């Protein structure tokens, strides 16, 4: 299926329509979130797997975004909850203007800076940006942002006991009236009625009396299969005490703490309006294939579908949408795992690895600046050595969370990762190693703090790589690693990485970078995921 083409109501002779209609008719859950089914005879839009009676083709249109369905006058299906699914993987696979805009809209940029700010970040005029988004996605930036706010509000209404007025402002609405009008238009129910449809008692959103702010829990679904355990292991291996925490399962006496399974991960974050912490645990009710029994996601209940339960402490509720967006990107929850695994399994060398670890994910980034500093400090050293250096840096320069000696709720989260401004001012006092590397890190921090260098999910891969490699001391490995994690690029093979090449060698693949790159060309457009399998082979 071609995810780049806008869907139309054109049954005759349209291969995209025909393929989508077959997926909808078979109620194939693999396509949930990848496109939306609009049924004009009923005036609703659904996920492809909706259990309702299959409509006639002449009454159906397909859309790439819920905003486009809203613009067509449709409302969300009450039965299948089309917004309660993972998002489209196309926004990482694509690198065009529409995809870049969607990544930034999901991060809440329109709520913070308006359409003008979004257009400026992308390097276009608001008029041109609107024209492109309407042509490509069926809705302009305001409509796309409105749909994003509605989805955030739905999650809060169905998964927390947060007062409805607080839900409105946490979701990014400018007024309660605007919130009521939008929810009623999209879901054909008032916010109060939508909340009453929750299938279980709602936990109250807790005010944290020690540190201020609010603590809430939300469910973040993943597209199955989902190797969440491997993802948490990757993060745990690189976790920095005070900035991140790791929870491991109870271990037998013969097992050391270091190898006990990771069942939880937490960290601090600096969001647009203030500090936050998150605690992530894997949903417990998925079956062996990483899928849930049944189609329905129970918002706010533990387990029920592949994904994670996210308990967050927010100093400002307006940061909820950016936090959810960044956690989803950090955990690569929207990846089309079935398509990726099917493609990589065509290679006889990778096939056993895919069978052993279905649903492999590429860890993303919670903060682009932090990811760049981790890459700069970690290049050409072991993971353990990089962790030691980064722990020293964060302990010396990371800002302590206000009002908590042991982090909000005694979580052990003490401080934020150091800002670029702090590293620019004091990095030379803390950093160790070759003088050239320290200079690269400090000068990069200075460029980030002054705005000379800007990193964001709205960059293209080529632009990000070019502006990083134009700086002294930053080469292809660092630029590729940052693009893979910050942008979610699915097609980067870091052939200069020693561990990756050693993993390739253990599988009988070439270890010379150029030869390995040629051999890995067949893995496109999923070379980032192939690289994760090669890394796992090394370990």
C-alpha positions, 0 to 999 in steps of 0.5 A, a space after each residue: 500500500 502506498 501511504 503517500 497518496 491521498 485517499 479518494 472516493 474512486 472505487 473504479 480503477 483506483 488500486 489504492 482504493 481497492 487495496 484499502 477496501 479489501 483491508 477494511 472488508 477483512 477488518 485487518 488490524 494491521 492497517 489501523 492508524 495507517 488510514 481512516 475509513 469514511 462512511 458517508 451514508 452514516 456520516 462517521 469515520 472508522 478504523 479499518 478493523 471496525 466490526 460494523 457491517 461493511 459499507 458499499 464502496 460507493 459510500 466510502 472514502 479513505 483519508 490519511 488523517 482524522 482531520 481530513 475526515 473532520 473537514 469532510 463533515 464526518 464524526 468519529 465512530 463510537 464503536 471502534 474509537 478510530 483515534 485510540 490506535 497507534 499513529 501512522 508510520 508514514 510520517 517517519 518513512 516520508 521526509 517531505 514537507 507534509 511529514 515534517 509538518 505532521 511531526 511538529 504538529 504532533 509535538 504541539 508546535 501550533 499550540 505554542 507558536 501558531 501556524 506562522 511559527 510552524 511555517 517558519 520552522 519548516 522554511 515556508 510561508 503559511 499560505 504555501 504550507 497550508 496549500 501543501 497540507 490540504 493537497 497532501 493530507 486533506 486538511 490545513 495546519 489548523 485543522 490538523 492541530 485541532 484533531 490532535 487536540 481532540 485526540 489528546 482530550 479524548 485520552 484524558 477524558 477516558 483515562 483520568 479523572 482530571 476535571 473537565 476544565 483542566 482537560 480542556 487546557 491540558 489538551 491545548 484548547 484556548 477556551 472551554 467553549 472551544 473545547 466543548 464545541 470541538 469534542 461535540 463536533 468530532 465525537 458527537 458527544 459532549 465531554 461529560 457524555 464521552 467521559 461517561 462512556 469509559 468502561 471502567 472507574 477512572 483514576 483521579 489525577 493526583 496533585 503532587 503536594 511535595 513537588 507541585 504539578 500533576 500526576 496522571 496515567 495514560 495508555 500508549 498503544 503500539 502496533 503489534 508485534 512489539 519488542 518492548 522488552 528489547 527496547 527497554 533493555 537498550 534504554 536501561 543499558 544507557 541509563 544515567 543515574 538521577 536522570 533515568 531509572 530502571 526497574 528490573 524483575 525479581 531475579 533468581 539467586 543465580 542471576 545478577 541484577 545486571 541481567 534481570 529482565 527490565 520491566 520499567 523505565 523512567 526519566 526526567 524531561 524538559 518540556 516547553 512549559 517546564 519539567 516532567 518525569 515519566 515512568 513506563 511499564 510494558 502492558 502485561 496482557 499481550 499474548 506471545 505474539 505481542 498482540 492483544 486478545 481482541 481489537 478493542 483498546 481499553 483506555 486507561 486500563 493496564 494491559 489490554 493491547 501491546 504498548 506501554 502504560 505511562 505514568 507522568 508527573 507534569 509541572 504544567 498540564 499544557 505539556 501533556 500532548 508534547 510529552 505523549 508525542 515524544 514518548 511515542 517517538 522514543 519508543 517507536 510505537 507507530 512502526 509498521 512492524 509486520 511490514 518491516 519484519 516481512 521485508 527483512 525476513 526475505 534475507 536468509 541471514 536476517 530471517 532467524 533474527 526476525 523470527 527470534 525477535 519480532 517487532 524490533 524497534 529503533 529507539 527514538 529521542 526524547 530530546 534532540 539536544 540530549 541525543 546529540 550530546 550522547 552521540 558526541 560523547 559516545 562516539 569511538 568509546 564503549 557504551 559503559 565509558 560513555 555512560 560514565 562520562 555522561 553520568 558525571 556531566 549530568 551530576 555536575 550540570 543537570 538542573 535539580 528538580 524543584 521541590 523534591 530531594 528524591 524526585 517527585 514521588 520519591 522516584 529516584 529521579 533527581 535532575 534534568 539532563 544538562 541544557 546546551 547553555 549549561 554545557 557551553 558555560 561549564 562543559 570544559 570544567 567537567 568533560 574529560 578526554 581528547 581536547 579536540 572532542 571536548 572543543 567539539 562538544 562545547 562549541 556545539 553546545 554554544 551553537 545550540 544555545 544561541 540558535 545557530 544550530 537548530 535540531 528538531 523532528 521537522 528537519 529533513 534527513 539531508 538537512 540535519 546531516 549537512 548542518 551537523 557534518 559542517 561542524 568540526 569534529 562531527 562525522 557521518 556516524 554521529 550525523 546518521 545516529 542522530 538522524 536515526 533517533 531524532 527523526 525516526 529515519 527507518 533507512 540508516 545503516 551505520 556501517 562504520 559502527 564497530 559493534 554493528 560490524 562485529 555483529 554482522 561478522 558473527 552472522 557471516 556478513 561482510 564487515 568492511 563498511 563499503 561492502 556491508 553497505 552494498 550488501 545491506 542495500 537490499 534491506 531498504 527502506 528498513 536498514 535502521 531496523 536491520 542495524 538493530 538486529 545486527 547490534 543484537 547479534 553482537 551482544 
